[in-house]
Amino acid sequence: MVASAIVMRRAIAYLSTPILTVFFMQEFLVLTFEQFLFILLNYSSTSNKERGNPD
């Protein structure tokens, strides 16, 4: 219990540093943007296939 509390405090201390927070936010935004583009491309390609090929 004591060890986990220390680890949690360290994690909070690390996350509270602005540089790391910005870095994590950047990574998160890049990942979500890539997922969004991937879904968009898949959607457009499947809709084009459905329009082109009736079977």
mmCIF file of the N, C-alpha and C atoms, coordinates in Angstrom:
data_MODEL
# 
_entry.id   MODEL 
# 
loop_
_atom_site.group_PDB 
_atom_site.id 
_atom_site.type_symbol 
_atom_site.label_atom_id 
_atom_site.label_alt_id 
_atom_site.label_comp_id 
_atom_site.label_asym_id 
_atom_site.label_entity_id 
_atom_site.label_seq_id 
_atom_site.pdbx_PDB_ins_code 
_atom_site.Cartn_x 
_atom_site.Cartn_y 
_atom_site.Cartn_z 
_atom_site.occupancy 
_atom_site.B_iso_or_equiv 
_atom_site.pdbx_formal_charge 
_atom_site.auth_seq_id 
_atom_site.auth_comp_id 
_atom_site.auth_asym_id 
_atom_site.auth_atom_id 
_atom_site.pdbx_PDB_model_num 
ATOM 1   N N  . MET A 1 1  ? 0.832   -1.213 0.000   1.00 0.00 ? 1  MET A N  1 
ATOM 2   C CA . MET A 1 1  ? 0.000   0.000  0.000   1.00 0.00 ? 1  MET A CA 1 
ATOM 3   C C  . MET A 1 1  ? 0.867   1.263  0.000   1.00 0.00 ? 1  MET A C  1 
ATOM 4   N N  . VAL A 1 2  ? 1.894   1.264  0.850   1.00 0.00 ? 2  VAL A N  1 
ATOM 5   C CA . VAL A 1 2  ? 2.773   2.439  0.923   1.00 0.00 ? 2  VAL A CA 1 
ATOM 6   C C  . VAL A 1 2  ? 3.531   2.617  -0.378  1.00 0.00 ? 2  VAL A C  1 
ATOM 7   N N  . ALA A 1 3  ? 4.011   1.507  -0.956  1.00 0.00 ? 3  ALA A N  1 
ATOM 8   C CA . ALA A 1 3  ? 4.780   1.572  -2.195  1.00 0.00 ? 3  ALA A CA 1 
ATOM 9   C C  . ALA A 1 3  ? 3.914   2.117  -3.329  1.00 0.00 ? 3  ALA A C  1 
ATOM 10  N N  . SER A 1 4  ? 2.672   1.658  -3.409  1.00 0.00 ? 4  SER A N  1 
ATOM 11  C CA . SER A 1 4  ? 1.793   2.129  -4.490  1.00 0.00 ? 4  SER A CA 1 
ATOM 12  C C  . SER A 1 4  ? 1.498   3.622  -4.338  1.00 0.00 ? 4  SER A C  1 
ATOM 13  N N  . ALA A 1 5  ? 1.378   4.074  -3.092  1.00 0.00 ? 5  ALA A N  1 
ATOM 14  C CA . ALA A 1 5  ? 1.136   5.497  -2.856  1.00 0.00 ? 5  ALA A CA 1 
ATOM 15  C C  . ALA A 1 5  ? 2.327   6.323  -3.327  1.00 0.00 ? 5  ALA A C  1 
ATOM 16  N N  . ILE A 1 6  ? 3.533   5.829  -3.056  1.00 0.00 ? 6  ILE A N  1 
ATOM 17  C CA . ILE A 1 6  ? 4.745   6.538  -3.496  1.00 0.00 ? 6  ILE A CA 1 
ATOM 18  C C  . ILE A 1 6  ? 4.798   6.574  -5.023  1.00 0.00 ? 6  ILE A C  1 
ATOM 19  N N  . VAL A 1 7  ? 4.484   5.451  -5.657  1.00 0.00 ? 7  VAL A N  1 
ATOM 20  C CA . VAL A 1 7  ? 4.494   5.393  -7.125  1.00 0.00 ? 7  VAL A CA 1 
ATOM 21  C C  . VAL A 1 7  ? 3.468   6.360  -7.697  1.00 0.00 ? 7  VAL A C  1 
ATOM 22  N N  . MET A 1 8  ? 2.289   6.407  -7.081  1.00 0.00 ? 8  MET A N  1 
ATOM 23  C CA . MET A 1 8  ? 1.249   7.322  -7.551  1.00 0.00 ? 8  MET A CA 1 
ATOM 24  C C  . MET A 1 8  ? 1.708   8.770  -7.416  1.00 0.00 ? 8  MET A C  1 
ATOM 25  N N  . ARG A 1 9  ? 2.330   9.089  -6.282  1.00 0.00 ? 9  ARG A N  1 
ATOM 26  C CA . ARG A 1 9  ? 2.816   10.456 -6.083  1.00 0.00 ? 9  ARG A CA 1 
ATOM 27  C C  . ARG A 1 9  ? 3.878   10.814 -7.126  1.00 0.00 ? 9  ARG A C  1 
ATOM 28  N N  . ARG A 1 10 ? 4.762   9.857  -7.411  1.00 0.00 ? 10 ARG A N  1 
ATOM 29  C CA . ARG A 1 10 ? 5.788   10.103 -8.429  1.00 0.00 ? 10 ARG A CA 1 
ATOM 30  C C  . ARG A 1 10 ? 5.158   10.305 -9.792  1.00 0.00 ? 10 ARG A C  1 
ATOM 31  N N  . ALA A 1 11 ? 4.165   9.485  -10.129 1.00 0.00 ? 11 ALA A N  1 
ATOM 32  C CA . ALA A 1 11 ? 3.492   9.606  -11.423 1.00 0.00 ? 11 ALA A CA 1 
ATOM 33  C C  . ALA A 1 11 ? 2.816   10.971 -11.543 1.00 0.00 ? 11 ALA A C  1 
ATOM 34  N N  . ILE A 1 12 ? 2.155   11.416 -10.472 1.00 0.00 ? 12 ILE A N  1 
ATOM 35  C CA . ILE A 1 12 ? 1.493   12.726 -10.485 1.00 0.00 ? 12 ILE A CA 1 
ATOM 36  C C  . ILE A 1 12 ? 2.530   13.829 -10.639 1.00 0.00 ? 12 ILE A C  1 
ATOM 37  N N  . ALA A 1 13 ? 3.667   13.686 -9.936  1.00 0.00 ? 13 ALA A N  1 
ATOM 38  C CA . ALA A 1 13 ? 4.732   14.688 -10.028 1.00 0.00 ? 13 ALA A CA 1 
ATOM 39  C C  . ALA A 1 13 ? 5.279   14.760 -11.459 1.00 0.00 ? 13 ALA A C  1 
ATOM 40  N N  . TYR A 1 14 ? 5.473   13.581 -12.069 1.00 0.00 ? 14 TYR A N  1 
ATOM 41  C CA . TYR A 1 14 ? 5.969   13.566 -13.451 1.00 0.00 ? 14 TYR A CA 1 
ATOM 42  C C  . TYR A 1 14 ? 4.956   14.204 -14.398 1.00 0.00 ? 14 TYR A C  1 
ATOM 43  N N  . LEU A 1 15 ? 3.659   13.865 -14.204 1.00 0.00 ? 15 LEU A N  1 
ATOM 44  C CA . LEU A 1 15 ? 2.632   14.386 -15.100 1.00 0.00 ? 15 LEU A CA 1 
ATOM 45  C C  . LEU A 1 15 ? 2.425   15.885 -14.903 1.00 0.00 ? 15 LEU A C  1 
ATOM 46  N N  . SER A 1 16 ? 2.709   16.372 -13.711 1.00 0.00 ? 16 SER A N  1 
ATOM 47  C CA . SER A 1 16 ? 2.490   17.795 -13.436 1.00 0.00 ? 16 SER A CA 1 
ATOM 48  C C  . SER A 1 16 ? 3.562   18.667 -14.078 1.00 0.00 ? 16 SER A C  1 
ATOM 49  N N  . THR A 1 17 ? 4.682   18.068 -14.497 1.00 0.00 ? 17 THR A N  1 
ATOM 50  C CA . THR A 1 17 ? 5.691   18.860 -15.201 1.00 0.00 ? 17 THR A CA 1 
ATOM 51  C C  . THR A 1 17 ? 5.171   19.203 -16.592 1.00 0.00 ? 17 THR A C  1 
ATOM 52  N N  . PRO A 1 18 ? 5.182   20.468 -16.979 1.00 0.00 ? 18 PRO A N  1 
ATOM 53  C CA . PRO A 1 18 ? 4.510   20.884 -18.207 1.00 0.00 ? 18 PRO A CA 1 
ATOM 54  C C  . PRO A 1 18 ? 5.089   20.273 -19.473 1.00 0.00 ? 18 PRO A C  1 
ATOM 55  N N  . ILE A 1 19 ? 6.402   20.044 -19.502 1.00 0.00 ? 19 ILE A N  1 
ATOM 56  C CA . ILE A 1 19 ? 7.021   19.505 -20.726 1.00 0.00 ? 19 ILE A CA 1 
ATOM 57  C C  . ILE A 1 19 ? 6.457   18.126 -21.042 1.00 0.00 ? 19 ILE A C  1 
ATOM 58  N N  . LEU A 1 20 ? 6.400   17.266 -20.032 1.00 0.00 ? 20 LEU A N  1 
ATOM 59  C CA . LEU A 1 20 ? 5.874   15.920 -20.251 1.00 0.00 ? 20 LEU A CA 1 
ATOM 60  C C  . LEU A 1 20 ? 4.395   15.967 -20.592 1.00 0.00 ? 20 LEU A C  1 
ATOM 61  N N  . THR A 1 21 ? 3.658   16.865 -19.950 1.00 0.00 ? 21 THR A N  1 
ATOM 62  C CA . THR A 1 21 ? 2.232   16.979 -20.236 1.00 0.00 ? 21 THR A CA 1 
ATOM 63  C C  . THR A 1 21 ? 2.022   17.366 -21.698 1.00 0.00 ? 21 THR A C  1 
ATOM 64  N N  . VAL A 1 22 ? 2.784   18.344 -22.164 1.00 0.00 ? 22 VAL A N  1 
ATOM 65  C CA . VAL A 1 22 ? 2.692   18.761 -23.566 1.00 0.00 ? 22 VAL A CA 1 
ATOM 66  C C  . VAL A 1 22 ? 3.049   17.594 -24.488 1.00 0.00 ? 22 VAL A C  1 
ATOM 67  N N  . PHE A 1 23 ? 4.088   16.852 -24.133 1.00 0.00 ? 23 PHE A N  1 
ATOM 68  C CA . PHE A 1 23 ? 4.518   15.725 -24.949 1.00 0.00 ? 23 PHE A CA 1 
ATOM 69  C C  . PHE A 1 23 ? 3.422   14.676 -25.048 1.00 0.00 ? 23 PHE A C  1 
ATOM 70  N N  . PHE A 1 24 ? 2.827   14.315 -23.897 1.00 0.00 ? 24 PHE A N  1 
ATOM 71  C CA . PHE A 1 24 ? 1.761   13.317 -23.904 1.00 0.00 ? 24 PHE A CA 1 
ATOM 72  C C  . PHE A 1 24 ? 0.553   13.819 -24.688 1.00 0.00 ? 24 PHE A C  1 
ATOM 73  N N  . MET A 1 25 ? 0.218   15.092 -24.525 1.00 0.00 ? 25 MET A N  1 
ATOM 74  C CA . MET A 1 25 ? -0.918  15.659 -25.261 1.00 0.00 ? 25 MET A CA 1 
ATOM 75  C C  . MET A 1 25 ? -0.648  15.606 -26.762 1.00 0.00 ? 25 MET A C  1 
ATOM 76  N N  . GLN A 1 26 ? 0.585   15.937 -27.166 1.00 0.00 ? 26 GLN A N  1 
ATOM 77  C CA . GLN A 1 26 ? 0.950   15.898 -28.573 1.00 0.00 ? 26 GLN A CA 1 
ATOM 78  C C  . GLN A 1 26 ? 0.815   14.486 -29.130 1.00 0.00 ? 26 GLN A C  1 
ATOM 79  N N  . GLU A 1 27 ? 1.358   13.507 -28.403 1.00 0.00 ? 27 GLU A N  1 
ATOM 80  C CA . GLU A 1 27 ? 1.257   12.110 -28.831 1.00 0.00 ? 27 GLU A CA 1 
ATOM 81  C C  . GLU A 1 27 ? -0.199  11.698 -28.976 1.00 0.00 ? 27 GLU A C  1 
ATOM 82  N N  . PHE A 1 28 ? -1.012  12.075 -27.995 1.00 0.00 ? 28 PHE A N  1 
ATOM 83  C CA . PHE A 1 28 ? -2.427  11.709 -28.003 1.00 0.00 ? 28 PHE A CA 1 
ATOM 84  C C  . PHE A 1 28 ? -3.129  12.332 -29.206 1.00 0.00 ? 28 PHE A C  1 
ATOM 85  N N  . LEU A 1 29 ? -2.850  13.615 -29.464 1.00 0.00 ? 29 LEU A N  1 
ATOM 86  C CA . LEU A 1 29 ? -3.486  14.306 -30.588 1.00 0.00 ? 29 LEU A CA 1 
ATOM 87  C C  . LEU A 1 29 ? -3.067  13.691 -31.913 1.00 0.00 ? 29 LEU A C  1 
ATOM 88  N N  . VAL A 1 30 ? -1.779  13.368 -32.047 1.00 0.00 ? 30 VAL A N  1 
ATOM 89  C CA . VAL A 1 30 ? -1.287  12.753 -33.282 1.00 0.00 ? 30 VAL A CA 1 
ATOM 90  C C  . VAL A 1 30 ? -1.959  11.403 -33.504 1.00 0.00 ? 30 VAL A C  1 
ATOM 91  N N  . LEU A 1 31 ? -2.065  10.598 -32.447 1.00 0.00 ? 31 LEU A N  1 
ATOM 92  C CA . LEU A 1 31 ? -2.691  9.281  -32.567 1.00 0.00 ? 31 LEU A CA 1 
ATOM 93  C C  . LEU A 1 31 ? -4.159  9.409  -32.979 1.00 0.00 ? 31 LEU A C  1 
ATOM 94  N N  . THR A 1 32 ? -4.894  10.313 -32.329 1.00 0.00 ? 32 THR A N  1 
ATOM 95  C CA . THR A 1 32 ? -6.313  10.462 -32.657 1.00 0.00 ? 32 THR A CA 1 
ATOM 96  C C  . THR A 1 32 ? -6.472  10.994 -34.080 1.00 0.00 ? 32 THR A C  1 
ATOM 97  N N  . PHE A 1 33 ? -5.580  11.910 -34.496 1.00 0.00 ? 33 PHE A N  1 
ATOM 98  C CA . PHE A 1 33 ? -5.647  12.450 -35.850 1.00 0.00 ? 33 PHE A CA 1 
ATOM 99  C C  . PHE A 1 33 ? -5.384  11.366 -36.890 1.00 0.00 ? 33 PHE A C  1 
ATOM 100 N N  . GLU A 1 34 ? -4.391  10.496 -36.608 1.00 0.00 ? 34 GLU A N  1 
ATOM 101 C CA . GLU A 1 34 ? -4.095  9.390  -37.524 1.00 0.00 ? 34 GLU A CA 1 
ATOM 102 C C  . GLU A 1 34 ? -5.277  8.427  -37.607 1.00 0.00 ? 34 GLU A C  1 
ATOM 103 N N  . GLN A 1 35 ? -5.886  8.117  -36.467 1.00 0.00 ? 35 GLN A N  1 
ATOM 104 C CA . GLN A 1 35 ? -7.060  7.238  -36.458 1.00 0.00 ? 35 GLN A CA 1 
ATOM 105 C C  . GLN A 1 35 ? -8.185  7.857  -37.269 1.00 0.00 ? 35 GLN A C  1 
ATOM 106 N N  . PHE A 1 36 ? -8.397  9.166  -37.101 1.00 0.00 ? 36 PHE A N  1 
ATOM 107 C CA . PHE A 1 36 ? -9.447  9.867  -37.829 1.00 0.00 ? 36 PHE A CA 1 
ATOM 108 C C  . PHE A 1 36 ? -9.203  9.786  -39.335 1.00 0.00 ? 36 PHE A C  1 
ATOM 109 N N  . LEU A 1 37 ? -7.973  10.047 -39.760 1.00 0.00 ? 37 LEU A N  1 
ATOM 110 C CA . LEU A 1 37 ? -7.639  9.961  -41.184 1.00 0.00 ? 37 LEU A CA 1 
ATOM 111 C C  . LEU A 1 37 ? -7.826  8.543  -41.704 1.00 0.00 ? 37 LEU A C  1 
ATOM 112 N N  . PHE A 1 38 ? -7.400  7.550  -40.919 1.00 0.00 ? 38 PHE A N  1 
ATOM 113 C CA . PHE A 1 38 ? -7.514  6.152  -41.317 1.00 0.00 ? 38 PHE A CA 1 
ATOM 114 C C  . PHE A 1 38 ? -8.978  5.772  -41.520 1.00 0.00 ? 38 PHE A C  1 
ATOM 115 N N  . ILE A 1 39 ? -9.830  6.162  -40.567 1.00 0.00 ? 39 ILE A N  1 
ATOM 116 C CA . ILE A 1 39 ? -11.267 5.866  -40.676 1.00 0.00 ? 39 ILE A CA 1 
ATOM 117 C C  . ILE A 1 39 ? -11.849 6.587  -41.890 1.00 0.00 ? 39 ILE A C  1 
ATOM 118 N N  . LEU A 1 40 ? -11.453 7.825  -42.093 1.00 0.00 ? 40 LEU A N  1 
ATOM 119 C CA . LEU A 1 40 ? -11.964 8.611  -43.221 1.00 0.00 ? 40 LEU A CA 1 
ATOM 120 C C  . LEU A 1 40 ? -11.578 7.957  -44.548 1.00 0.00 ? 40 LEU A C  1 
ATOM 121 N N  . LEU A 1 41 ? -10.312 7.549  -44.665 1.00 0.00 ? 41 LEU A N  1 
ATOM 122 C CA . LEU A 1 41 ? -9.857  6.908  -45.901 1.00 0.00 ? 41 LEU A CA 1 
ATOM 123 C C  . LEU A 1 41 ? -10.572 5.582  -46.126 1.00 0.00 ? 41 LEU A C  1 
ATOM 124 N N  . ASN A 1 42 ? -10.728 4.790  -45.079 1.00 0.00 ? 42 ASN A N  1 
ATOM 125 C CA . ASN A 1 42 ? -11.429 3.510  -45.207 1.00 0.00 ? 42 ASN A CA 1 
ATOM 126 C C  . ASN A 1 42 ? -12.869 3.736  -45.640 1.00 0.00 ? 42 ASN A C  1 
ATOM 127 N N  . TYR A 1 43 ? -13.517 4.723  -45.040 1.00 0.00 ? 43 TYR A N  1 
ATOM 128 C CA . TYR A 1 43 ? -14.917 5.001  -45.361 1.00 0.00 ? 43 TYR A CA 1 
ATOM 129 C C  . TYR A 1 43 ? -15.057 5.423  -46.820 1.00 0.00 ? 43 TYR A C  1 
ATOM 130 N N  . SER A 1 44 ? -14.184 6.313  -47.273 1.00 0.00 ? 44 SER A N  1 
ATOM 131 C CA . SER A 1 44 ? -14.279 6.806  -48.648 1.00 0.00 ? 44 SER A CA 1 
ATOM 132 C C  . SER A 1 44 ? -13.980 5.681  -49.642 1.00 0.00 ? 44 SER A C  1 
ATOM 133 N N  . SER A 1 45 ? -12.992 4.836  -49.341 1.00 0.00 ? 45 SER A N  1 
ATOM 134 C CA . SER A 1 45 ? -12.634 3.761  -50.272 1.00 0.00 ? 45 SER A CA 1 
ATOM 135 C C  . SER A 1 45 ? -13.749 2.720  -50.340 1.00 0.00 ? 45 SER A C  1 
ATOM 136 N N  . THR A 1 46 ? -14.356 2.381  -49.210 1.00 0.00 ? 46 THR A N  1 
ATOM 137 C CA . THR A 1 46 ? -15.436 1.391  -49.226 1.00 0.00 ? 46 THR A CA 1 
ATOM 138 C C  . THR A 1 46 ? -16.657 1.946  -49.941 1.00 0.00 ? 46 THR A C  1 
ATOM 139 N N  . SER A 1 47 ? -16.973 3.224  -49.734 1.00 0.00 ? 47 SER A N  1 
ATOM 140 C CA . SER A 1 47 ? -18.137 3.803  -50.399 1.00 0.00 ? 47 SER A CA 1 
ATOM 141 C C  . SER A 1 47 ? -17.894 3.869  -51.912 1.00 0.00 ? 47 SER A C  1 
ATOM 142 N N  . ASN A 1 48 ? -16.657 4.153  -52.327 1.00 0.00 ? 48 ASN A N  1 
ATOM 143 C CA . ASN A 1 48 ? -16.344 4.166  -53.760 1.00 0.00 ? 48 ASN A CA 1 
ATOM 144 C C  . ASN A 1 48 ? -16.485 2.771  -54.356 1.00 0.00 ? 48 ASN A C  1 
ATOM 145 N N  . LYS A 1 49 ? -16.005 1.757  -53.641 1.00 0.00 ? 49 LYS A N  1 
ATOM 146 C CA . LYS A 1 49 ? -16.130 0.384  -54.124 1.00 0.00 ? 49 LYS A CA 1 
ATOM 147 C C  . LYS A 1 49 ? -17.597 -0.002 -54.262 1.00 0.00 ? 49 LYS A C  1 
ATOM 148 N N  . GLU A 1 50 ? -18.407 0.374  -53.274 1.00 0.00 ? 50 GLU A N  1 
ATOM 149 C CA . GLU A 1 50 ? -19.826 0.031  -53.320 1.00 0.00 ? 50 GLU A CA 1 
ATOM 150 C C  . GLU A 1 50 ? -20.505 0.733  -54.499 1.00 0.00 ? 50 GLU A C  1 
ATOM 151 N N  . ARG A 1 51 ? -20.091 1.954  -54.781 1.00 0.00 ? 51 ARG A N  1 
ATOM 152 C CA . ARG A 1 51 ? -20.669 2.672  -55.923 1.00 0.00 ? 51 ARG A CA 1 
ATOM 153 C C  . ARG A 1 51 ? -20.231 2.028  -57.243 1.00 0.00 ? 51 ARG A C  1 
ATOM 154 N N  . GLY A 1 52 ? -18.948 1.626  -57.327 1.00 0.00 ? 52 GLY A N  1 
ATOM 155 C CA . GLY A 1 52 ? -18.423 1.093  -58.575 1.00 0.00 ? 52 GLY A CA 1 
ATOM 156 C C  . GLY A 1 52 ? -18.869 -0.333 -58.840 1.00 0.00 ? 52 GLY A C  1 
ATOM 157 N N  . ASN A 1 53 ? -18.844 -1.180 -57.802 1.00 0.00 ? 53 ASN A N  1 
ATOM 158 C CA . ASN A 1 53 ? -19.160 -2.597 -57.998 1.00 0.00 ? 53 ASN A CA 1 
ATOM 159 C C  . ASN A 1 53 ? -20.493 -2.931 -57.339 1.00 0.00 ? 53 ASN A C  1 
ATOM 160 N N  . PRO A 1 54 ? -21.499 -3.284 -58.129 1.00 0.00 ? 54 PRO A N  1 
ATOM 161 C CA . PRO A 1 54 ? -22.774 -3.662 -57.496 1.00 0.00 ? 54 PRO A CA 1 
ATOM 162 C C  . PRO A 1 54 ? -22.684 -4.976 -56.735 1.00 0.00 ? 54 PRO A C  1 
ATOM 163 N N  . ASP A 1 55 ? -21.809 -5.900 -57.198 1.00 0.00 ? 55 ASP A N  1 
ATOM 164 C CA . ASP A 1 55 ? -21.649 -7.160 -56.469 1.00 0.00 ? 55 ASP A CA 1 
ATOM 165 C C  . ASP A 1 55 ? -20.595 -6.928 -55.378 1.00 0.00 ? 55 ASP A C  1 
# 
